[in-house]
Amino acid sequence: MTDLHSQVVETSPAAVSIDDIRAAAERIRGEAVVTPVLRHPALDAAVGATVLIKPENLQRSGSFKFRGAFNRLNLIPAADRPRGVVACSSGNHAQGVAASAQLLGMPATIVMPADAPAIKLERTRGFGAKVVTYDRATEDRDEIAAALCRDSGATFVHPFDDAGVIAGQGTVGLELAGQARDLGLALDDVCACTGGGGLSSGIALALSEVSPKTRFHTVEPAGFDDYKRSLDAGERLSNTEKSGSVCDALLSETPGEIGFSILKRLSGDGLVVTDKEALAAVAFAFTELKLVVEPGGAVALAALLSGKLPVAGKTVGVVLTGGNIDPQMLMTALAR
């Protein structure tokens, strides 16, 4: 574990700033998609609010993860790039790193759970990365990644506990606040799907600077609500299980140290939804919004649709974080 984390960017809670997020926005410009803000009368009517949808499922590689990965890889010194990068991911960070490495001409090796959705495994390989699979119930992915880094000299890119990654993900919040402002709207609340907290902490940090009256909320699947419990307790807590939810993109074991240090200051109430509610949100996104969203990417929408956050009469931003869903999972959601 020590070997692995020694390769993560040296940082402290104060190391990620709005200036870092603005610099990341310039760094990823022209490669990352500036995803639009969408509105739909069916969604506004369903929750009784003005809802601004930020569809990161339309992002390059199919999720917001490309933003943080491309920013982080650009920070690797030129002399170190030929040795490549190593990352651990159930799929979306994997694809973000693989796509970024391909653009920058760097080799990439991704450690992925063997039970990750087939589409995520296939797409990661499709971006040219080498995939090493493991059993998430019996094997330690960090140990596997550390060995790969030792053997190759590659740089480890953490999926969320990295200042460069968080700055890249924070560009979502920077864009959303600006887009709301352009529409003449003030965001009362913003919800985002939360795993390790890289995206959520980046968004919360951006909003605290450019839209300080906006309340940010983490949203997690039931049984994997380590962020909500940690925020309530004031200390980082872990999940007891490593798998068992359809929201595979959000099954981090414990909040990231950097992200938690930001969110414990800047987050409002944490929200939790069931797998059933997440699948209902996937179906709503497909049938009403005409958007393809994976369960883990839909939990923020699920929180609104299930009434977990009182939003009547408010202006609310909701981040759809990914659309890399297996066709069978989509059919399951629609059948329910």
Protein Blocks (a to p, Z undefined) as FASTA:
>chain_A
ZZmmmmpccddfklpcfklmmmmmmmmgokaccddddddfklmmmnopacddddfklpgh
hiaklmmmmmmmmmpcfklmmnopadddfklmmmmmmmmmmmnopacdddddfkbcfklm
mmmmmnopacddddfklpcfklmmmmmmmmnopacddfklcfklmmmmmmmmmmmmmmmm
mnopacfbdcdddfeommmmmmmmmmmmmmmmbccdddddehiammmmmmmnopacddfb
fbhifklmlmcfbdcfklmmmmmmmpccdddddfklmmmmmmmmmmmnopacdfklmmmm
mmmmnopaccehiacddddfbfcdcfklmmmmmmZZ
